Amino acid sequence: MRDSIMQQLAQARTPQDSIPLMYHLLDLSAGNTKGEEISRKLIETAHSIQEYDVELDAIRLYSNTVLSNDSLLSLCLSKALRVPQSNNRSETITFIGINRTSLSIRTTSESEKAKALQELISTYKQGQTGNIYEEILQLYTLCLYLAHSTTGDLYTQYLEKLKILIDQLPQDGRKAIPTLYYTQLSIIYTRNNEYEKAIKATKETLKIIHRLEAEYKKQGRIYRNYDVSYYNCYRRILSNYRALSTEEVEDYYQKIQEIAKRNSSAKKDFATSKRPQLYYMMATHQYAKAMPILKETYEQGKKTGLQMQYLQYMIEAAKALNNYNTLLQATLEYNTLLEEYNKVKAAEKYKELQILYDVNELRAQNSQLTMEQQQAKIEWSRTILRITFIAITILICLLTVALWLYYRSRRLARRLQHSKQKLQSEQQVLLQTQKDLVIARDQAESANRLKTLFIQNMSHEIRTPLNAIVGFSQVMAENSKGDLKDEMSTYAEMISSNSELLLTLVGDVLDIAKMESGEITLKQQLCSVNTVCNMAITSVKHRIRPEVKMYFKTDIKTDYTLFTDPTRLEQVLINFLNNAAKFTHKGEIVLSYEIDNTSQKIIFSVTDTGIGVPADKAEVIFDRFEKLDTFTQGTGLGLHICRLIARMLKGDVKLDTSYTQGARFLFIHPLR
């Protein structure tokens, strides 16, 4: 059929001949994307021959297919605006405006909705505009915003006010808006259990459909099919079966079945949703047949917002069938939903009261503002008289001030010239100072580089003879005989120990110089924490006193692998252990670590039973060259280096002041 009409359209001689054929194609394409293209062609064809009613009808049909695209809805509005003024044009513009508002509300924030709602109610209460279509758009917009805040009494009150306006629409300008309104009204009444009102609203929709169907048949639109519209209306009426007689229930159900037999879309809904069968069985008390359908379609009810309705049906059917298990389960679920529903209703009522309060407060503010404006006008009239009297006095004063300013400006000009010369002189001084500072900075940087180079060279020059001294002293000790051998071994150990201290001093100074100049780069890699800790213990163990025990202990069952610079990690631990060895004369020194997964850190600790550190010195000891005991060997650089390394590794070192049996130093290292 479609191909045949397409051929006829291709052979049409005039635009007037093509319009009925386009309508046929449009009616046959209902529900698919081909209808959009035909609607656009019909709009332009009708406009070209000034068939404005056809053009507006096509615009409304096209807008119904692009409800989710504001750009295309805006295009529809622009095409409607080019049509000469008429009731049909006004209705079409209003219809598109309602659809655009409905779309924009979906993306509007709650605060913006509340603000817009207050303004809409306030504007509406200010009075009529004189244009019924503008008033309908204004009130319909208000209802759309209310629908997103509440569906209670306030919403239905405004819907009923909207009905009064819609009933006043002229016959040649009421083709689309009433259908849109009565469909929405019926759904709201059904949701609020006002069954008779819901049926009445749906019957109004049926009247409109009957009228449109008869009108289109007169126009020769034989393919225009309203089966789906009739099906939806009959199903909506049947859902309010509590307000229907037995004969009406049978009649509407039979009509639904007849439509489902001849229309594929209705047939699909009838077979899948099973809502008509369910309404009919509940209305005719066929509870045994209704129960399986209820259980089958209950999940669908959750998606379509009919969950509470289905649970009510299930409770009613279970009571009639004495099915106490189902009754108990359905009642419990219904009570849960009812509690939520009551909360929602309470929230809606609160919103209604808040809206009314805000609007009344806004009106009161407007009244107060009006009174203030009137009072201001009176005060202004009085002020005019004063101003007239004062103007002459002010003019005289201004002339006097102008003369004084003229002489003053001449004095200021002379002063400014003098200040300018002084500023230029100071500027030259500042420029010379800036040059001197640049030279001083360059000299300081050069001196810093020379300092670092000197320290590096001195380190090399000192290490070489020290290593020779240690080596030869060990050779002398090994080659001694008799009683001299023990004595020489002792001397060799003293030489070795002091040489090691001197090398440590040189190394510390060199490390600080490199760290502060940024020359040291970290070589991070995965390493075994246990291995690093054991190496640190081995490096320091020979320095402890005989009465002191030094060991590594951890509660971690498996060896932990850490991404870090193992050399710098070991250096921090060795410095901590050396520090503990100096000040612990008896007892023990324990190196351990634990993992804090909450803060994503690994915490190393060196705990000793030595003399301890006063709590007020917890931060001071990490300063450069800081020593609490000036008689103890060391430069006061070890802990300062530890802090520098820790910060390079994105960690920190500190003294645990809660430990009082000696000293406990902590190295906090990030896990990543």
C-alpha positions as a printed Julia matrix, in Angstrom:
672×3 Matrix{Float64}:
   0.0     0.0     0.0
   2.78    2.41    0.91
   4.61    1.79   -2.38
   1.43    2.42   -4.35
   0.86    5.75   -2.59
   4.49    6.71   -3.16
   3.99    6.15   -6.9
   0.86    8.29   -6.86
   2.76   11.0    -4.99
   5.49   10.98   -7.59
   2.85   11.47  -10.29
   0.97   14.26   -8.47
   0.74   17.35  -10.64
   0.11   20.01   -7.99
   0.95   20.53   -4.32
  -2.79   20.38   -3.56
  -2.88   16.85   -5.05
   0.14   15.73   -2.99
  -1.21   16.8     0.41
  -3.84   13.98    0.79
  -1.23   11.44   -0.36
   1.28   12.76    2.19
  -1.36   12.44    4.9
  -1.93    8.8     3.83
   1.83    8.11    4.08
   1.99    9.9     7.42
  -0.91    7.85    8.82
   0.64    4.6     7.53
   4.06    5.55    9.02
   2.74    6.27   12.53
   5.18    5.01   15.15
   8.34    4.9    12.96
  11.04    7.36   11.86
   9.76    7.64    8.3
   6.91    9.75    9.64
   9.35   12.55   10.62
  10.57   13.03    7.05
   7.03   13.01    5.66
   5.92   15.55    8.31
   8.73   17.94    7.3
   7.79   17.66    3.62
   4.11   18.19    4.44
   4.95   21.34    6.46
   6.87   22.93    3.59
   4.36   21.88    0.93
   1.41   23.29    2.88
   3.3    26.52    3.57
   4.13   26.97   -0.12
   0.43   26.97   -1.06
  -0.7    28.8     2.13
  -2.63   25.82    3.53
  -1.97   27.05    7.05
  -4.29   24.67    8.94
  -2.58   21.72    7.25
   0.82   23.25    8.01
  -0.02   23.71   11.71
  -1.43   20.18   11.95
   1.8    18.82   10.43
   3.89   20.93   12.81
   2.05   19.45   15.82
   2.47   15.92   14.44
   6.17   16.5    13.85
   6.7    18.01   17.33
   5.19   14.87   18.87
   8.0    12.82   17.26
  10.84   15.03   18.58
   9.73   15.57   22.18
  13.23   14.85   23.53
  15.05   17.32   21.25
  14.71   20.97   22.23
  16.48   22.19   19.09
  13.89   20.53   16.85
  11.06   21.74   19.09
  12.47   25.25   18.74
  12.47   24.73   14.96
   8.79   23.72   15.15
   8.05   26.92   17.1
   9.78   29.1    14.49
   7.75   27.47   11.71
   4.5    28.01   13.65
   5.36   31.67   14.24
   5.62   32.35   10.49
   1.96   31.39   10.02
  -0.6    34.24   10.09
  -2.41   34.83   13.38
  -5.3    32.42   14.16
  -6.65   30.34   17.05
  -5.1    27.25   15.48
  -1.7    29.02   15.38
  -2.02   30.14   19.03
  -2.87   26.6    20.15
   0.08   25.15   18.22
   2.5    27.67   19.77
   1.1    26.91   23.23
   1.3    23.14   22.59
   4.98   23.37   21.58
   5.69   25.65   24.58
   4.21   23.05   26.96
   6.38   20.3    25.45
   9.51   22.44   25.65
   8.83   23.29   29.29
   8.27   19.61   30.1
  11.63   18.78   28.5
  13.58   21.58   30.2
  12.29   20.66   33.68
  14.09   17.32   33.47
  17.49   19.04   33.49
  16.62   21.79   35.98
  18.09   21.54   39.51
  15.8    21.3    42.55
  16.77   24.78   43.78
  16.03   26.29   40.36
  12.68   24.45   40.25
  11.71   25.82   43.67
  12.66   29.36   42.68
  10.79   29.12   39.36
   7.74   27.66   41.11
   7.53   30.59   43.53
   7.76   33.08   40.67
   5.12   31.2    38.64
   2.62   31.08   41.51
   3.26   34.73   42.33
   2.82   35.75   38.68
  -0.33   33.66   38.34
  -1.9    35.27   41.42
  -1.26   38.73   40.04
  -4.12   38.28   37.56
  -5.03   37.43   33.98
  -3.08   38.52   30.9
  -6.11   38.82   28.59
  -4.87   36.09   26.23
  -6.35   32.68   27.03
  -3.5    30.77   25.35
  -0.85   32.72   27.3
  -2.79   32.03   30.51
  -3.02   28.31   29.67
   0.74   28.15   28.95
   1.44   29.99   32.21
  -0.83   27.76   34.29
   0.23   24.56   32.49
   3.88   25.46   33.17
   3.0    25.97   36.83
   1.33   22.52   36.92
   4.37   20.89   35.28
   6.67   22.35   37.93
   4.25   21.33   40.69
   4.17   17.77   39.32
   7.89   17.47   40.09
   7.36   18.66   43.67
   3.95   17.32   44.71
   0.92   15.47   43.36
  -1.25   16.41   46.32
  -4.16   18.79   46.77
  -2.28   21.89   45.63
  -1.44   20.22   42.32
  -5.02   19.01   41.67
  -6.38   22.47   42.58
  -4.32   24.08   39.85
  -5.19   21.28   37.4
  -8.88   21.97   37.98
  -8.28   25.7    37.44
  -6.53   24.77   34.2
  -9.64   22.83   33.11
 -11.75   25.97   33.41
  -9.47   27.73   30.94
  -9.31   24.76   28.54
 -13.12   24.54   28.47
 -13.16   28.16   27.24
 -10.99   27.44   24.2
 -12.62   28.17   20.81
 -13.56   25.2    18.62
 -10.96   26.02   15.97
  -8.19   26.15   18.59
  -8.68   23.07   20.79
  -7.32   20.08   18.85
  -4.19   19.16   20.85
  -4.14   20.82   24.29
  -7.33   19.19   25.71
  -6.09   15.67   24.85
  -2.75   16.39   26.55
  -4.52   17.81   29.61
  -7.18   15.12   30.11
  -4.63   12.3    29.77
  -2.51   13.83   32.52
  -5.55   14.59   34.67
  -6.82   11.0    34.44
  -3.44    9.58   35.54
  -3.29   11.92   38.56
  -6.87   11.11   39.66
  -6.17    7.36   39.37
  -3.0     7.75   41.43
  -4.98    9.62   44.11
  -7.74    6.92   44.1
 -10.35    9.35   42.74
 -11.75    6.74   40.36
 -14.91    8.52   39.19
 -12.98   11.69   38.32
 -10.35    9.62   36.52
 -13.02    7.88   34.41
 -14.68   11.2    33.64
 -11.37   12.69   32.46
 -10.66    9.67   30.25
 -14.14    9.87   28.73
 -13.39   13.47   27.8
 -10.31   12.17   25.98
 -12.52    9.62   24.17
 -14.87   12.39   23.06
 -11.96   14.28   21.55
 -10.74   11.12   19.79
 -14.26   10.46   18.39
 -14.43   14.03   17.11
 -10.98   13.9    15.5
 -11.7    10.51   13.96
 -14.94   11.79   12.37
 -13.18   14.95   11.19
 -10.34   13.03    9.57
 -12.75   10.65    7.84
 -14.51   13.64    6.27
 -11.09   14.79    5.02
 -10.56   11.41    3.36
  -7.83   10.2     5.75
  -8.9     6.55    5.57
  -5.61    5.22    7.0
  -5.72    7.27   10.19
  -5.98    4.65   12.95
  -6.9     5.43   16.56
  -6.9     1.82   17.83
  -3.95    2.35   20.18
  -5.51    5.54   21.57
  -8.82    3.74   22.17
  -6.98    0.8    23.71
  -5.08    3.03   26.17
  -8.27    4.91   27.12
 -10.31    1.73   27.68
  -7.48    0.2    29.7
  -7.22    3.36   31.8
 -10.98    3.29   32.45
 -10.85   -0.41   33.35
  -8.05    0.27   35.86
 -10.61    2.36   37.78
 -13.06   -0.6    37.88
 -14.13    0.21   41.45
 -16.27    3.01   40.01
 -17.69    0.86   37.16
 -20.78   -1.32   37.07
 -20.55   -5.01   36.11
 -21.98   -4.27   32.66
 -19.46   -1.46   32.09
 -16.57   -3.73   33.12
 -17.69   -6.38   30.62
 -18.21   -3.79   27.89
 -14.79   -2.12   28.2
 -12.96   -5.44   28.51
 -14.66   -6.7    25.36
 -13.62   -3.55   23.49
 -10.03   -4.03   24.64
 -10.04   -7.62   23.4
 -11.44   -6.62   20.03
  -8.74   -3.99   19.52
  -6.0    -6.4    20.64
  -7.14   -8.89   17.97
  -6.79   -6.41   15.09
  -3.93   -4.16   16.2
  -0.38   -5.52   16.65
   0.77   -2.89   19.17
  -2.3    -3.42   21.35
  -1.93   -7.19   20.98
   1.68   -7.01   22.2
   0.72   -4.97   25.29
  -2.23   -7.26   26.0
   0.06  -10.3    25.93
   3.04   -8.89   27.81
   1.72   -6.44   30.42
  -1.54   -8.4    31.02
  -2.92   -5.36   32.77
  -6.36   -5.5    31.07
  -6.8    -9.17   32.09
  -5.71   -8.34   35.63
  -8.13   -5.4    35.96
 -10.96   -7.52   34.57
 -10.3   -10.49   36.87
 -10.08   -8.25   39.93
 -13.28   -6.46   38.92
 -15.15   -9.79   38.42
 -13.58  -11.38   41.55
 -11.78  -14.1    39.61
  -9.06  -14.16   42.23
  -7.77  -17.66   41.47
  -7.02  -16.6    37.89
  -5.71  -13.2    38.92
  -3.18  -14.5    41.45
  -0.78  -16.17   38.93
  -0.86  -13.05   36.74
  -0.18  -10.85   39.75
   2.86  -12.89   40.71
   4.05  -12.97   37.11
   3.69   -9.24   36.46
   4.64   -7.94   39.92
   8.19   -7.15   38.81
   6.77   -5.19   35.84
   4.74   -3.2    38.34
   7.94   -2.08   40.03
   9.2    -0.61   36.75
   5.89    1.05   35.8
   5.1     2.54   39.21
   2.18    0.14   39.82
   3.85   -1.77   42.64
   1.49   -0.6    45.39
  -1.57   -1.19   43.2
  -0.45   -4.74   42.42
   0.2    -5.43   46.12
  -3.33   -4.21   46.96
  -4.71   -6.58   44.35
  -2.58   -9.4    45.75
  -3.78   -8.77   49.32
  -7.41   -8.68   48.17
  -6.99  -11.9    46.17
  -5.06  -13.69   48.93
  -7.79  -12.85   51.48
 -10.48  -14.21   49.2
  -8.47  -17.4    48.51
  -7.37  -17.83   52.17
  -3.76  -17.9    50.94
  -2.21  -16.71   54.17
   1.44  -17.05   53.1
   0.92  -14.81   50.1
  -1.27  -12.51   52.21
   1.45  -12.15   54.85
   4.2   -11.55   52.31
   2.15   -9.06   50.29
   0.97   -7.26   53.44
   4.52   -6.87   54.73
   5.73   -5.5    51.4
   2.68   -3.26   51.12
   3.23   -1.87   54.62
   6.84   -1.09   53.73
   5.78    0.68   50.55
   2.92    2.4    52.36
   5.34    3.76   54.93
   7.54    5.09   52.13
   4.45    6.44   50.34
   3.3     8.22   53.5
   6.75    9.73   53.89
   6.61   10.94   50.3
   3.12   12.34   50.83
   4.24   14.05   54.01
   7.19   15.51   52.15
   4.86   16.66   49.37
   2.52   18.27   51.87
   5.49   19.97   53.48
   6.59   21.22   50.07
   3.08   22.51   49.37
   3.04   24.42   52.64
   6.55   25.68   52.01
   5.59   26.84   48.52
   2.49   28.61   49.82
   4.49   30.15   52.64
   7.22   31.33   50.25
   4.63   32.77   47.84
   2.75   34.58   50.62
   6.02   35.91   51.95
   6.94   37.06   48.44
   3.57   38.8    48.06
   4.02   40.45   51.44
   7.43   41.66   50.35
   5.91   43.0    47.13
   3.23   44.83   49.11
   5.84   46.27   51.4
   7.9    47.3    48.39
   4.85   49.01   46.81
   4.19   50.96   49.99
   7.83   51.94   50.18
   7.72   53.09   46.55
   4.65   55.24   47.23
   6.26   56.7    50.3
   9.38   57.36   48.25
   7.33   59.28   45.66
   5.88   61.51   48.36
   9.29   62.06   49.84
  10.67   62.78   46.39
   8.08   65.51   45.8
   9.15   67.16   49.01
  12.78   66.76   48.07
  12.24   68.53   44.73
  11.3    71.7    46.58
  14.37   71.48   48.76
  16.6    70.76   45.78
  15.29   73.82   43.91
  16.1    76.04   46.86
  19.47   74.44   47.49
  20.54   74.37   43.81
  21.49   78.06   43.71
  23.48   77.76   46.92
  25.26   74.67   45.62
  26.05   76.44   42.34
  27.71   79.3    44.18
  29.64   76.84   46.32
  30.73   74.93   43.24
  32.06   78.05   41.59
  34.01   78.86   44.73
  35.37   75.31   44.96
  36.27   75.32   41.26
  38.31   78.46   41.67
  40.05   77.05   44.71
  40.75   73.78   42.89
  42.27   75.66   39.97
  44.91   77.31   42.17
  45.41   74.08   44.1
  45.94   72.07   40.9
  48.7    74.48   39.84
  50.47   73.9    43.16
  50.01   70.12   42.82
  51.45   70.23   39.28
  54.63   71.84   40.59
  54.85   69.28   43.38
  54.26   66.41   40.96
  57.09   67.63   38.75
  59.4    67.67   41.74
  58.18   64.17   42.82
  58.73   62.88   39.31
  62.34   63.98   39.31
  62.86   62.42   42.73
  61.29   59.12   41.6
  63.5    59.0    38.54
  66.55   59.43   40.75
  65.35   56.66   43.11
  64.61   54.44   40.11
  68.22   54.76   38.94
  69.37   53.81   42.44
  67.08   50.77   42.46
  68.34   49.66   39.05
  71.93   49.89   40.27
  70.99   47.98   43.44
  69.33   45.3    41.32
  72.5    44.91   39.24
  74.58   44.64   42.44
  72.19   41.98   43.78
  72.49   39.96   40.56
  76.27   40.1    40.83
  76.09   39.07   44.51
  73.73   36.2    43.64
  76.09   34.96   40.93
  79.03   35.19   43.32
  77.06   33.26   45.99
  76.13   30.54   43.5
  79.76   30.33   42.37
  80.89   30.13   45.99
  78.34   27.38   46.67
  79.62   25.4    43.68
  83.21   25.87   44.83
  82.22   24.82   48.35
  80.63   21.61   47.06
  83.63   20.93   44.8
  86.02   21.54   47.71
  84.07   19.19   49.99
  84.04   16.5    47.32
  87.79   16.83   46.69
  88.55   16.9    50.42
  86.43   13.8    50.89
  88.47   11.98   48.29
  91.8    13.25   49.61
  90.93   12.37   53.22
  89.49    8.93   52.44
  92.69    7.77   50.67
  95.18    8.36   53.55
  92.63    7.22   56.15
  92.16    3.94   54.33
  95.96    3.56   54.21
  96.27    4.28   57.93
  93.59    1.71   58.77
  95.17   -0.85   56.47
  98.72   -0.47   57.79
  97.58   -0.46   61.4
  95.83   -3.79   60.82
  99.0    -5.17   59.17
 101.1    -4.04   62.15
  98.66   -5.66   64.56
  98.66   -8.92   62.66
 102.52   -9.05   62.46
 103.08   -8.31   66.15
 104.21  -11.15   68.38
 103.78  -12.07   71.96
 102.35   -9.59   74.42
 102.5    -6.79   71.9
  99.96   -8.44   69.62
  96.93   -7.82   71.9
  98.06   -4.28   72.59
  98.67   -3.55   68.92
  95.25   -5.05   68.02
  93.6    -2.7    70.47
  95.43    0.27   68.95
  94.49   -0.88   65.47
  90.8    -1.08   66.45
  90.98    2.44   67.95
  92.6     3.74   64.76
  89.99    1.98   62.65
  87.1     3.24   64.8
  88.29    6.85   64.78
  89.04    6.7    61.07
  85.54    5.42   60.47
  84.12    8.3    62.53
  86.17   10.78   60.51
  84.98    9.21   57.24
  81.41    9.37   58.5
  81.87   13.07   59.32
  83.22   13.79   55.84
  80.44   11.72   54.27
  77.76   13.55   56.28
  79.07   16.95   55.28
  79.23   15.89   51.64
  75.69   14.45   51.77
  74.26   17.65   53.24
  76.0    19.74   50.6
  74.59   17.57   47.82
  71.09   17.42   49.3
  70.85   21.16   49.83
  72.12   21.85   46.29
  69.77   19.23   44.79
  72.59   17.12   43.31
  71.46   13.86   44.91
  68.92   11.86   42.91
  66.99    8.92   44.31
  67.42    5.48   42.75
  64.12    3.91   43.7
  63.44    0.23   43.17
  61.66   -2.7    44.81
  63.69   -4.02   47.74
  63.3    -6.4    50.68
  62.62   -4.51   53.91
  63.99   -7.36   56.06
  67.24   -7.44   54.05
  67.79   -3.68   54.43
  67.09   -3.86   58.18
  69.5    -6.8    58.7
  72.21   -4.99   56.71
  71.78   -1.91   58.91
  72.1    -4.06   62.07
  75.25   -5.72   60.71
  76.82   -2.33   59.85
  76.38   -0.95   63.37
  76.56   -4.02   65.63
  80.34   -3.8    66.15
  79.93   -0.33   67.74
  77.71   -1.31   70.67
  78.95   -1.92   74.17
  79.21   -5.48   75.55
  76.29   -4.88   77.95
  73.95   -3.92   75.08
  71.98   -6.24   72.81
  71.06   -5.08   69.3
  68.62   -7.01   67.12
  65.94   -6.72   64.43
  62.35   -7.73   65.24
  59.06   -7.5    63.34
  55.55   -8.92   63.66
  55.16   -9.09   59.86
  55.12  -12.8    59.03
  56.25  -12.46   55.42
  59.05  -10.29   54.08
  57.59   -7.01   52.78
  58.77   -5.53   49.48
  58.94   -1.72   49.37
  59.47    0.65   46.44
  62.2     3.02   47.68
  65.89    3.9    47.44
  67.42    1.06   49.51
  70.73    2.91   50.02
  69.04    5.98   51.52
  66.67    3.84   53.59
  69.63    1.93   55.02
  71.47    5.24   55.68
  68.53    6.53   57.8
  68.35    3.29   59.79
  72.15    3.21   60.32
  72.11    6.82   61.59
  69.3     5.94   64.02
  71.19    2.83   65.2
  74.51    4.75   65.54
  72.73    7.37   67.6
  71.24    4.66   69.86
  74.64    2.93   70.22
  76.27    6.18   71.45
  73.8     6.79   74.25
  72.9     3.22   75.35
  75.3     1.83   77.96
  73.24   -1.24   78.85
  69.99   -2.85   77.9
  68.95   -3.29   74.26
  68.51   -1.59   70.91
  65.65   -2.89   68.75
  65.02   -2.15   65.08
  61.49   -2.98   63.91
  58.8    -1.9    61.48
  55.03   -2.11   61.12
  52.58   -1.41   58.27
  49.63    0.97   58.62
  47.24    0.1    55.78
  44.8     2.84   56.79
  47.25    5.66   56.14
  49.2     3.62   53.54
  52.51    4.01   55.4
  55.31    1.77   56.75
  56.74    2.91   60.1
  60.35    1.97   61.03
  61.35    2.4    64.66
  64.67    2.21   66.55
  64.03    1.79   70.3
  66.79    1.89   72.93
  67.08    1.87   76.71
  69.62    4.73   76.81
  69.51    8.16   78.37
  66.58    9.34   76.25
  65.73   12.78   74.83
  63.73   15.5    76.65
  60.29   16.04   75.1
  60.94   19.77   74.57
  63.96   18.85   72.4
  61.97   16.52   70.1
  62.28   18.89   67.14
  65.52   20.67   68.0
  67.63   17.47   67.67
  66.83   17.31   63.94
  68.46   20.71   63.31
  71.89   20.89   61.66
  74.89   20.61   64.06
  72.53   20.24   67.06
  73.99   18.11   69.92
  72.37   17.65   73.32
  75.63   16.29   74.79
  78.66   18.25   73.57
  81.08   15.68   75.08
  79.76   12.81   72.97
  81.43   12.03   69.66
  79.62   13.23   66.56
  78.91   16.35   64.51
  75.18   16.7    65.07
  74.51   16.04   61.36
  73.19   12.47   61.46
  69.58   13.21   62.45
  69.46   16.27   60.19
  70.5    14.05   57.25
  67.8    11.57   58.24
  65.15   14.3    57.97
  66.47   15.47   54.59
  66.39   11.9    53.21
  62.91   11.27   54.66
  61.51   14.36   52.95
  63.12   13.33   49.66
  61.24   10.01   50.01
  57.95   11.87   50.79
  58.13   10.67   54.39
  59.09   12.04   57.8
  61.24   11.3    60.88
  60.36   12.16   64.43
  60.93   11.28   68.07
  58.23    9.24   69.81
  57.76   11.31   72.97
  55.3     8.78   74.44
  58.18    6.33   75.03
  60.0     7.1    78.3
  62.32    4.09   78.86
  64.98    5.62   76.58
  64.56    7.0    73.09
  62.5     5.79   70.14
  63.05    7.31   66.71
  60.47    6.78   63.94
  60.9     6.86   60.15
  57.48    7.1    58.43
  57.73    6.01   54.77
  54.8     5.96   52.27
  53.89    2.52   50.86
  53.64    3.99   47.36
